[in-house]
Amino acid sequence: MSDHLAKTLDQVRQELLGEFSDADRDSYVHLVDWLRRTDVVSHALQVGDTAPDFLLPDENGRLHSSKDLREGGPLVISFYRGGWCPFCKAELRALQAIKADLDRLKAKVVVLSPDTRDLPRQLKQELGIDLMMLADVDHGVATTYGIVFRVPDETRAHYAGLDHDFGHRHGSSEWMLPIPATYIIDQDGVVRGAFVEPDFTIRQEPSDILTRVGQLTGSRTGKFPASDE
């Protein structure tokens, strides 16, 4: 999937959807329809809301504070479902591809998942990325952001058939997942960008993230920071 870096996430999405079996597609349609009917996203943080602060461990057990992370500039927070999800892997690769640009904009990017134990480290090695990956233990942060849902029985049965044991991955008997979401938080802790989509195959394009972060940093400096290239 290394060539996916040269493509938009929507192009990657179409390729991955083309690899779905009939059972995968039925489960996908059911889950997205269920999420829309139950209107889970109505509880999600919106632009203008104050983002709850958090303190979470990385793959080495070191704790990171959101307050510290946004001290020098905007903070991009991406919630992903887990290393088992191909759409999440594509998104993480895409975020890695713009990390240098975010660094130039004095912005930090951090990715959160309910995966625990050594799973984040294994995923970083598999994808060859150096993003800050934090374990959202017991879905605590995703819950405060309003994007957690209990996996419906039909979806649980399908994922279990694919050997995805979320209880084991997350260290909990509860089967819960976050809706993939991307938030852009300013230095005051206010949400300035929110992308929350019930269709887990759709993710925010990296170019859109860079544009929004550039607008934020430009509003502080009076100009868009120049590229090193």
C-alpha positions as CSV (number, residue, x, y, z in Angstrom):
1,M,0.0,0.0,0.0
2,S,3.0,2.3,-0.2
3,D,1.6,3.8,-3.4
4,H,-1.5,5.0,-1.5
5,L,0.5,7.9,-0.2
6,A,0.4,9.5,-3.7
7,K,-3.4,9.2,-3.8
8,T,-6.3,10.9,-2.0
9,L,-7.9,9.0,0.8
10,D,-11.1,8.8,-1.2
11,Q,-9.1,7.0,-4.0
12,V,-7.7,4.6,-1.4
13,R,-11.2,4.1,0.0
14,Q,-12.6,3.1,-3.4
15,E,-9.8,0.5,-3.8
16,L,-10.4,-0.9,-0.3
17,L,-14.2,-1.1,-0.8
18,G,-13.5,-3.0,-4.0
19,E,-11.8,-5.7,-1.9
20,F,-14.9,-6.3,0.3
21,S,-16.6,-9.6,0.3
22,D,-20.4,-9.8,0.2
23,A,-20.4,-10.4,3.9
24,D,-18.1,-7.4,4.5
25,R,-20.3,-5.1,2.4
26,D,-23.5,-6.3,4.2
27,S,-21.9,-5.7,7.6
28,Y,-20.6,-2.3,6.4
29,V,-24.0,-1.1,5.2
30,H,-25.7,-2.4,8.3
31,L,-23.3,-0.6,10.7
32,V,-23.3,2.7,8.8
33,D,-27.1,2.7,8.6
34,W,-27.4,1.8,12.3
35,L,-25.0,4.7,13.3
36,R,-27.0,7.2,11.2
37,R,-30.4,6.0,12.6
38,T,-29.2,6.2,16.2
39,D,-27.6,9.6,15.4
40,V,-24.5,8.9,17.5
41,V,-22.7,11.9,16.0
42,S,-25.2,14.3,17.5
43,H,-23.3,13.9,20.8
44,A,-19.9,14.7,19.2
45,L,-18.0,17.9,20.0
46,Q,-18.5,20.6,17.5
47,V,-16.5,23.6,16.3
48,G,-16.5,26.2,19.1
49,D,-16.7,23.7,21.9
50,T,-14.0,23.5,24.5
51,A,-12.0,20.2,24.1
52,P,-11.6,18.2,27.3
53,D,-8.0,17.8,28.3
54,F,-6.5,14.4,28.6
55,L,-3.5,12.5,29.8
56,L,-2.7,9.3,28.0
57,P,0.2,6.8,27.6
58,D,2.1,6.1,24.5
59,E,3.5,2.7,23.4
60,N,6.4,3.1,25.9
61,G,4.1,4.0,28.8
62,R,5.1,7.6,28.8
63,L,2.2,10.0,29.6
64,H,1.3,12.9,27.3
65,S,-0.9,15.8,28.2
66,S,-3.1,17.5,25.5
67,K,-2.5,20.8,27.3
68,D,1.2,20.4,26.8
69,L,0.8,19.2,23.2
70,R,-1.1,22.3,22.1
71,E,1.2,24.7,23.9
72,G,3.2,25.6,20.9
73,G,0.5,25.6,18.2
74,P,-2.6,23.8,17.0
75,L,-3.2,20.2,17.9
76,V,-4.6,17.7,15.4
77,I,-6.3,14.7,17.1
78,S,-7.3,11.7,15.0
79,F,-9.4,8.9,16.6
80,Y,-9.0,5.6,14.7
81,R,-10.7,2.3,15.3
82,G,-7.6,0.1,15.6
83,G,-4.7,-1.5,13.7
84,W,-7.1,-4.2,12.3
85,C,-8.9,-1.6,10.2
86,P,-7.5,-1.1,6.7
87,F,-9.2,2.3,6.4
88,C,-7.5,3.4,9.6
89,K,-4.1,2.2,8.3
90,A,-4.6,4.3,5.1
91,E,-5.4,7.3,7.2
92,L,-2.4,6.9,9.4
93,R,-0.1,6.6,6.4
94,A,-1.7,9.8,5.0
95,L,-1.2,11.6,8.3
96,Q,2.4,10.5,8.3
97,A,2.8,12.0,4.8
98,I,1.8,15.5,6.0
99,K,3.6,15.3,9.4
100,A,6.6,17.4,8.1
101,D,4.1,20.0,6.8
102,L,2.4,20.1,10.2
103,D,5.8,20.5,11.9
104,R,6.5,23.5,9.7
105,L,3.2,25.0,10.8
106,K,4.2,24.4,14.5
107,A,1.3,22.0,14.8
108,K,1.3,18.6,16.6
109,V,-0.6,15.5,15.5
110,V,-1.6,12.7,17.8
111,V,-3.6,9.6,17.0
112,L,-5.8,7.9,19.6
113,S,-7.1,4.3,19.6
114,P,-8.6,1.9,22.2
115,D,-5.9,-0.6,21.3
116,T,-3.7,-1.5,24.3
117,R,-0.7,-3.6,25.3
118,D,2.0,-3.7,22.5
119,L,-0.5,-3.2,19.6
120,P,0.4,0.5,18.9
121,R,4.1,-0.3,18.8
122,Q,3.4,-3.2,16.4
123,L,1.3,-1.0,14.2
124,K,4.0,1.7,14.0
125,Q,6.5,-0.9,13.0
126,E,4.2,-2.4,10.4
127,L,3.4,1.0,8.8
128,G,6.8,2.5,9.2
129,I,5.4,5.6,10.9
130,D,6.6,7.8,13.7
131,L,3.3,9.4,14.7
132,M,2.5,9.9,18.4
133,M,0.1,7.0,19.1
134,L,-1.7,7.1,22.4
135,A,-3.9,4.4,24.0
136,D,-7.3,5.7,24.9
137,V,-7.7,3.4,27.9
138,D,-11.4,2.4,28.5
139,H,-12.4,4.8,25.7
140,G,-12.2,7.7,28.2
141,V,-11.2,10.4,25.8
142,A,-13.5,9.3,23.0
143,T,-16.3,9.3,25.4
144,T,-15.7,12.9,26.5
145,Y,-15.6,13.8,22.8
146,G,-19.0,12.0,22.3
147,I,-17.9,9.6,19.6
148,V,-18.1,6.2,21.3
149,F,-20.7,3.6,20.6
150,R,-21.4,0.0,21.7
151,V,-20.9,-2.3,18.7
152,P,-24.4,-3.7,17.7
153,D,-24.8,-7.5,17.8
154,E,-24.8,-8.1,14.1
155,T,-21.6,-6.2,13.6
156,R,-20.0,-7.9,16.6
157,A,-20.8,-11.3,15.1
158,H,-19.3,-10.3,11.7
159,Y,-16.1,-9.0,13.3
160,A,-15.8,-11.9,15.6
161,G,-15.9,-14.1,12.5
162,L,-12.9,-12.3,11.2
163,D,-11.1,-13.0,14.5
164,H,-11.3,-9.4,15.7
165,D,-11.7,-9.7,19.5
166,F,-12.1,-6.1,20.7
167,G,-12.5,-7.2,24.3
168,H,-9.0,-8.7,24.2
169,R,-7.5,-5.8,22.1
170,H,-9.0,-3.1,24.4
171,G,-8.6,-5.0,27.7
172,S,-12.3,-4.9,28.4
173,S,-15.2,-7.2,28.1
174,E,-17.2,-4.5,26.5
175,W,-17.3,-4.3,22.7
176,M,-17.1,-0.5,22.0
177,L,-15.5,1.5,19.2
178,P,-15.0,5.2,18.4
179,I,-16.4,6.8,15.3
180,P,-13.2,7.8,13.4
181,A,-12.9,11.5,13.8
182,T,-10.4,14.3,13.3
183,Y,-10.3,17.4,15.5
184,I,-8.2,20.5,15.2
185,I,-7.7,22.2,18.6
186,D,-6.2,25.7,19.0
187,Q,-3.8,26.7,21.7
188,D,-6.7,27.8,24.0
189,G,-8.2,24.4,23.8
190,V,-11.1,25.4,21.5
191,V,-12.3,23.1,18.7
192,R,-11.5,24.9,15.4
193,G,-12.1,21.9,13.1
194,A,-14.3,18.8,13.5
195,F,-14.7,15.9,11.0
196,V,-16.9,13.2,12.4
197,E,-18.4,10.8,9.8
198,P,-20.6,7.8,10.7
199,D,-19.3,6.0,7.5
200,F,-16.1,4.7,8.9
201,T,-14.6,4.3,5.4
202,I,-14.6,8.1,4.9
203,R,-11.8,10.1,6.5
204,Q,-10.8,13.8,6.3
205,E,-8.4,14.5,3.4
206,P,-4.9,15.5,4.6
207,S,-5.0,18.6,2.3
208,D,-8.1,19.8,4.2
209,I,-6.3,19.4,7.5
210,L,-3.4,21.4,6.3
211,T,-5.6,24.1,5.0
212,R,-7.4,24.5,8.3
213,V,-4.2,24.4,10.4
214,G,-2.7,26.9,8.0
215,Q,-5.6,29.3,8.5
216,L,-5.2,29.0,12.3
217,T,-1.4,29.7,12.2
218,G,-1.8,32.4,9.6
219,S,-4.3,34.2,11.9
220,R,-1.7,34.3,14.6
221,T,1.3,35.2,12.4
222,G,-0.4,37.3,9.8
223,K,0.9,35.1,7.0
224,F,1.0,31.4,6.0
225,P,4.3,29.9,7.1
226,A,6.6,29.2,4.2
227,S,7.6,25.7,3.1
228,D,11.2,24.6,3.4
229,E,11.0,23.3,-0.1
